[in-house]
């Protein structure tokens, strides 16, 4: 009887443990996803030679033409173009530099957070 | 040959508010399309694939005729400019003017007016950036250009008195090559441009306008915003430009006209409002020195107002 009772208890404990793990897994997964979530991807380009508002339009249009680019913010004072990238897309630096060159300017460096 | 020199703006200062002086046939050639000078070409970039549409209204007045004819010439020109960035370094330009020319003159004791209107001569040229040094908020560029003035304007207009004088015709009838170079240094606070250009005028129907050479300079200073904020703010520039223009003597049926051509130096104060899509601008060209041949008409003033708009076709 003791053995039988102990076996039942163990079975119950195992069941509870498995149930607990099964329940905890999705929660842990969501928590892990939340922990890994990052702000929308951006690339900041230092653009040299940009010194006139009228010229900035060409730069903005060329950067927006790059596949995977969602939006562009240009800051003339700092000489930087902040490129907002679409989720789940990869845009390499060479493409961004080529777009800056087409616009008639010089891309000195690209930083990503 | 009589040579006349007026220094200090003899007629310009007297006539006050407006002003300018320039050879009518050359004014629309001076137009470029990017931000930069108002009365001549800059070396600033036109992005690859981008178009710029520009138009101006120019009012030009010439007088100072000491002969009994008392000629007074009024020209209204409206050039339309289309620029296209073939590559980031090569920009192509097309200029087509509409002109209205009126000459008041005393003939046979009566004051009459002769006039001609119509599409003028189209000009096409290309400009290539051969040197570019970019720094943060600062660029220096050198760009030679070359092109051709084409005889799209009529040079055989007639009025009630017969064939109107060649100076009044909307076009010259000739194919005239031109070449030059533009240099631009632009920072976030100011811009300096310089350009030199020469046009080799050929003849048509027995008449040849004298060649033209010019040296131009422009300084633009940002007065608004005083302190740069974030983003791409609109700029307001005050502008001062200088145009030194030499015109050779005209030739008619092989004979040189002693009453044509000469040297003019203009100063042109102006104002520019510049956004990322649009430029509004105005300038007044005031003759400071005019060293003209014979009875060639003096420039009194020339006023320019226009806009530029950029687009991607």
HADDOCK unambig.tbl for C-alpha pairs under 7 A between the chains (distance, minus, plus):
assign (segid A and resid 47 and name CA) (segid B and resid 136 and name CA) 6.93 0.50 0.50
assign (segid A and resid 48 and name CA) (segid B and resid 134 and name CA) 5.15 0.50 0.50
assign (segid A and resid 48 and name CA) (segid B and resid 135 and name CA) 4.66 0.50 0.50
assign (segid A and resid 48 and name CA) (segid B and resid 136 and name CA) 4.46 0.50 0.50
assign (segid A and resid 48 and name CA) (segid B and resid 137 and name CA) 6.27 0.50 0.50
assign (segid A and resid 49 and name CA) (segid B and resid 134 and name CA) 4.23 0.50 0.50
assign (segid A and resid 49 and name CA) (segid B and resid 135 and name CA) 5.25 0.50 0.50
assign (segid A and resid 49 and name CA) (segid B and resid 136 and name CA) 5.87 0.50 0.50
assign (segid A and resid 49 and name CA) (segid B and resid 137 and name CA) 5.48 0.50 0.50
assign (segid A and resid 49 and name CA) (segid B and resid 138 and name CA) 4.89 0.50 0.50
assign (segid A and resid 49 and name CA) (segid B and resid 139 and name CA) 4.51 0.50 0.50
assign (segid A and resid 50 and name CA) (segid B and resid 137 and name CA) 5.20 0.50 0.50
assign (segid A and resid 50 and name CA) (segid B and resid 138 and name CA) 6.54 0.50 0.50
assign (segid A and resid 51 and name CA) (segid B and resid 137 and name CA) 4.65 0.50 0.50
assign (segid A and resid 51 and name CA) (segid B and resid 138 and name CA) 5.78 0.50 0.50
assign (segid A and resid 51 and name CA) (segid B and resid 186 and name CA) 6.41 0.50 0.50
assign (segid A and resid 51 and name CA) (segid B and resid 187 and name CA) 5.31 0.50 0.50
assign (segid A and resid 51 and name CA) (segid B and resid 188 and name CA) 4.74 0.50 0.50
assign (segid A and resid 52 and name CA) (segid B and resid 188 and name CA) 6.63 0.50 0.50
assign (segid A and resid 53 and name CA) (segid B and resid 232 and name CA) 5.90 0.50 0.50
assign (segid A and resid 53 and name CA) (segid B and resid 233 and name CA) 6.88 0.50 0.50
assign (segid A and resid 53 and name CA) (segid B and resid 234 and name CA) 6.61 0.50 0.50
assign (segid A and resid 53 and name CA) (segid B and resid 274 and name CA) 6.60 0.50 0.50
assign (segid A and resid 53 and name CA) (segid B and resid 275 and name CA) 5.41 0.50 0.50
assign (segid A and resid 53 and name CA) (segid B and resid 276 and name CA) 4.61 0.50 0.50
assign (segid A and resid 54 and name CA) (segid B and resid 35 and name CA) 6.32 0.50 0.50
assign (segid A and resid 54 and name CA) (segid B and resid 274 and name CA) 6.44 0.50 0.50
assign (segid A and resid 54 and name CA) (segid B and resid 275 and name CA) 5.63 0.50 0.50
assign (segid A and resid 54 and name CA) (segid B and resid 276 and name CA) 4.05 0.50 0.50
assign (segid A and resid 54 and name CA) (segid B and resid 277 and name CA) 5.95 0.50 0.50
assign (segid A and resid 54 and name CA) (segid B and resid 278 and name CA) 6.99 0.50 0.50
assign (segid A and resid 55 and name CA) (segid B and resid 276 and name CA) 6.74 0.50 0.50
assign (segid A and resid 56 and name CA) (segid B and resid 276 and name CA) 6.09 0.50 0.50
assign (segid A and resid 57 and name CA) (segid B and resid 276 and name CA) 5.34 0.50 0.50
assign (segid A and resid 57 and name CA) (segid B and resid 277 and name CA) 6.67 0.50 0.50
assign (segid A and resid 58 and name CA) (segid B and resid 47 and name CA) 5.49 0.50 0.50
assign (segid A and resid 58 and name CA) (segid B and resid 50 and name CA) 6.85 0.50 0.50
assign (segid A and resid 74 and name CA) (segid B and resid 231 and name CA) 5.53 0.50 0.50
assign (segid A and resid 74 and name CA) (segid B and resid 232 and name CA) 6.50 0.50 0.50
assign (segid A and resid 75 and name CA) (segid B and resid 230 and name CA) 5.54 0.50 0.50
assign (segid A and resid 75 and name CA) (segid B and resid 231 and name CA) 4.17 0.50 0.50
assign (segid A and resid 75 and name CA) (segid B and resid 232 and name CA) 6.05 0.50 0.50
assign (segid A and resid 76 and name CA) (segid B and resid 230 and name CA) 6.97 0.50 0.50
assign (segid A and resid 76 and name CA) (segid B and resid 231 and name CA) 6.06 0.50 0.50
assign (segid A and resid 76 and name CA) (segid B and resid 232 and name CA) 5.83 0.50 0.50
assign (segid A and resid 77 and name CA) (segid B and resid 228 and name CA) 6.29 0.50 0.50
assign (segid A and resid 77 and name CA) (segid B and resid 229 and name CA) 6.92 0.50 0.50
assign (segid A and resid 77 and name CA) (segid B and resid 230 and name CA) 6.42 0.50 0.50
assign (segid A and resid 79 and name CA) (segid B and resid 136 and name CA) 5.83 0.50 0.50
assign (segid A and resid 79 and name CA) (segid B and resid 137 and name CA) 6.00 0.50 0.50
assign (segid A and resid 101 and name CA) (segid B and resid 88 and name CA) 6.95 0.50 0.50
assign (segid A and resid 102 and name CA) (segid B and resid 47 and name CA) 6.17 0.50 0.50
assign (segid A and resid 102 and name CA) (segid B and resid 48 and name CA) 5.45 0.50 0.50
assign (segid A and resid 102 and name CA) (segid B and resid 87 and name CA) 6.93 0.50 0.50
assign (segid A and resid 102 and name CA) (segid B and resid 88 and name CA) 5.08 0.50 0.50
assign (segid A and resid 103 and name CA) (segid B and resid 47 and name CA) 4.25 0.50 0.50
assign (segid A and resid 103 and name CA) (segid B and resid 48 and name CA) 6.00 0.50 0.50
assign (segid A and resid 103 and name CA) (segid B and resid 88 and name CA) 5.99 0.50 0.50
assign (segid A and resid 104 and name CA) (segid B and resid 45 and name CA) 5.78 0.50 0.50
assign (segid A and resid 104 and name CA) (segid B and resid 47 and name CA) 5.57 0.50 0.50
assign (segid A and resid 104 and name CA) (segid B and resid 88 and name CA) 4.80 0.50 0.50
assign (segid A and resid 104 and name CA) (segid B and resid 89 and name CA) 6.98 0.50 0.50
assign (segid A and resid 106 and name CA) (segid B and resid 134 and name CA) 6.48 0.50 0.50
